Amino acid sequence: MKKVSELVDLRNQIQDIKLNESTSEFDDVLKNIYKRVKMLNAEFDVDSTELSQNIADASEKVSRITDEFYEYIENLNSFIKENDAELRKNSEETSRNSINNADNNILEKIKHRETTHVEDTIQYFSERCKLYSSWKFPGLQIRPGVGTWTRNLVDLDPFYLADIDQQLLEPVKETFNENYVNRLRFHTISDVDKPIFANFPKKQFGLVLITEFFNQKSLSTIDRYMKEIKELLQPGGACIFTFNDCDYIEGVRNAEHNYDCYTPGNEIAKIVTNLGFDVIGTFSSYGTLFWMEIKLPGELSSLKGGQTLAKIQIT
């Protein structure tokens, strides 16, 4: 029996074939031939009965092949789900264990993964984060790590940083000067707490960025977080989160090695859309960084008239 990662890879190779475009183009060619043959037959009485019938049969066959092709992909998806139960089970355990920093070497994992990103990945993800960063709105980053992505959000005001352990929030403080660090609002959160974000203002955030956090969370735990994050965001507010996208072979391999949780992107998209979010896009960069950008319907609003400026020194 092949590994789930291999099944997903083969499914993607087949799925990437643009059959609809090819069959549509071929069907147009057949229709063009049929039209011209009919014209010749009408004007010069050239018999085209057999050819016309063959064209009609071919067109019908192409349509049937197209339907069967996409039905086959759906069957492949069902087959993958029938064989990924162990990965889902292991992910629940990984998710439960992820609340313990001491046992999981979280910072070391963050540093290691960041070494796998090429410069294009770092630049593109940074640009995407900056799109949503504005001094007009409060922002929150969950798991700032060593501050790699935090630097793109310094406009947010106020800016909250959160993680499961106060020790995990110490490295990011070394990224900025003391004056700016004193403006930041540090919080610890826990999956065990109900609600998770009891100490955060509701319906006020313009952006929530979650990095290297959902990679260690199961689908059910992500669902719970997203329900509460929805309550933090303003109408029109956005959430960007990295995760282990198991719609791709690299993500499934991470789960097979118990490095990350098994979280197919298509299933996360269903979770957030069911909660009322609009999915802006799901992104993959060289198989090392997967993320999703989502937004609540509506328009952001702010009563701020201007930003209090202070020098921010990034070290």
N, C-alpha and C positions, 0 to 999 in steps of 0.2 A: 504494500500500500504506500503510495507516494505521500509525502508530507503535505500538510495544508498549504504551506508556502509555495510548493511547486504547483499545486492545483490552482491557486490564486494567480500565479504567474502565467500559467497556460491559459486560464480564463481571460486574463488581461490581453494577452497576445491576440486571442481570437476577437475579443471585444473591440480592440483598436482597429480592426479591419473596417474601413468605411464602406460597408456593403451597400447601404442605402444609396450613397452617392454613385457608386459604380453601377448598380442595377438601374437606377433612375436614368443615368446617361445611356446605358445600353438599350433601355426601353424606348428612349427618345429616338435612337438610331433605327430601331425596328419600326417604329411608327412612321419615320421619315421614308424608309424603304417601302413600307406598305402603301403609303400615300402616293408615291411616285409610280409604283407598279400599277396601282389602280388607274392612275391617269393614263398610262401607256395602254392599258387594257381598254379603256373607254374610247380613246382617240384612234388607236390603230388595231384594236381587236386582237392584241397579243395575249394569248392564254396565260393566266397567272393563278389559276385556281389552286394548284398544289402549293406554290410558293406562298400565296396569301394564307393558306391554312397553316403551313409550317410556321410562318411568322406569328400568327395568332397563338399557336400552341407554345411557341418559344416564350412569348410574352407572359402567358399564363404560368408556364413552368418557372420562369424567373421570379414571378410574384410569390409562387408557392415556396421556392427555395429561400427567399428572403424571410418569409414568415417562419419557416422551420429553423432558419439560422438563429433568429432572435429567441425562439422558443428553446432552442438548444442552450443558449446562454443562460436563460432562466433556470433550466434544469441543472446546469453547472453550479449556479448560485445555490440552489437547493441542496445539491450534493455536498458542496463545501460546508453548508450549515449542519448537514447530517454528520459531518466528520470533525467538527471543531469543538465538540462538547468539552474535551479535556482542556483545551486552551481557555475556554470560558471559565471552567472550574478553577484552574490555576490562577486566573486573573483575579478572581474574588479573593483568593488567599493573598496574592501580591498586594491587592488594594488594602486589605485589613492590616497587613504588615507595614504598609507605607506610612502609618501614623507614628512610627518609631524612628527617629533620626539616627540614634546611636547604632541601631542594627543595620541601617541601610546605606551608610556612607553617602548621603545625598549630595553633599557638596562635591565630593570626588566624582560622582556620576555626572553632575552638571559640567564640571571642568573637562571631563573626558569627552562628553558628547560635543562640547563646543569646539574641541580640537578637530573634530571630523567635518566641520562646516568649511566649505570653500568661501573665498572672499565674496563671490557673487551672492551666495546664500545670506551671509551676514548683511550685506548692503541692501538686498531686496527686502528682507524681513524688517530691517531697521526703517526703511522708507515706508513700509506699510504701517508700522507702528506710529510714525510721525504724522501720518495722515489724520489720525484721530486725537492727537495731543493738542490741547488748547488751554490757555490760562483761564478761560471763561468757565471751565467745569472741573469739578473734583475728579480724581482718577484713583484707581487701585491696581497695584500689581501684586499678584500672588506668586510667591517664590522668585524673588529678585536675584537670588544666587550671588554671583560676584559682580553684578551690575552691568553685564554686557548689554542687556536690552533696556535697562532702567535709564540709561543715558539719553535715550530717545524720547523720554517722557517728562523731562524736567519742567516743561511748560505747565503741566497739570497743577492745579492749585485749588484746594489742598491736595496733597499727594500721599496716599496711604500705601504702605508696604506690609505684606502679611505672609506668614508661614507658620508651620506647625510647632516651631521651636525658636525661642529667642536667639539661640546660638546661630541659627541659619540666617538671621537678619544682620549679624555683625559684619560679615565681609563687605556688604554693599555700602556700609558707612565709610569704608576706606576709599571709596570711589570719589566722594565729594568733600568739599571743605566743611568745616565745622558749622558755619553759619547756615548753610543749606541743609545739613543733616538735622539741625535743630528745628527746621521747618517741617521735616518729614514726620509722618504719623505712623508709628510702628505698632502692629498688632499680631498676636498669635491666634490661630484658628485651629479647629480640630473637627474631624469627621464625627467624633463622638458627641460633640455639642449639638444641641437642638434648641434654637436654630444655630447654624454655623456662624452667621454674621450678625449676631444679636447686638454687638457694640458698634455697628456701622450705620450711618444715616441711610435712610431709604429714599428711593426715587430721586436721587441727586447726582449720581455718577454719570459722567459723559463717556468714560472708557473704563473697562476692566480688562487688564492684560494678565493672562495666566501662562506662565512658561515653565516647562519641565516639571509640571505638577500632575496634569491629567495623564501623562505617560504612565504614571504609577497608580491610576485609578480605574476601577472596573466601570462598565457601562452603567450599572445601577447607581454607583456613587457619583459619576458624572451627571446623571439625571438629577440627583438630589442637589448638587451644587448649582446646576443651571436654573433650577426652580427658584433658588434663593438669590442668585445673581440677577435674575429678572426683576426681583423686588428692589435691588440696589440701583438699577439703571433708570435714568430719565427716559421718557419717550424720545426715540431717536438715538438713544445711547447705544454704544457698540461694545462688543466683547470679542477679543482675539485670544485664541488659546491654542497652544501646541498640544499635540497628542500623538499617539502611536497609531498611524493610519494603516489598519490591516486590510484595506482594499489593495494594498501594494505588497509585493513579496518582501521588501525590506522590513516592513512593519510586522508581518507575520513571523519572520525569522526572529525578530526581537522578542516576540511573545513565546516562540518555541524554545528560546534559551532562557525564559523566565527573567528577561531583563526589563521588559515593559509589559503592560497589560494588553490583552487582545481586544482592540476597539476599532472595528471596521468603520470607516468614515461615513458610509451610507447609512449606518445605523445611528450614528451620532447626529447626522443631518435630520433624521426622522425625529429624534428626541427634541432637538431645538425647534424644529418647525411645529411640532405638536404643542410646544410651549408658547408659540406665537412669534418666534423670532423669524426674521428674513435672513436667509443664508446669502451673504455677499459672495463668498467663494471658498473653495477648499483648495489648499495649495500644497505642492510638494517641491522641494528643492534638492535635487541630487540624491534623494532617498535618505538624507540625514536629518531633515527638518520638515515636519508636516504641521500644518496649522489650518484653522478654520476662522473665518471672520463672519460675525453675525451681528444683526442690528435689530433693535425694537422698532416697530412702526412709529411714525411721528417725527417731530422736529425738536431738536435741542433748544432750550431757552436758558438765558442767563440774565441775572440782574446786576452783574458786575459792570462797573463803568470803566475800570482800568486796573492794571496789574501792578502790584508793589514789586519793584525791581530790586534784585540783589545780585551781586556777583556770584556766579556758580563756577567753581573751579573743579574740573574733572581730572583726577590723577590716574 
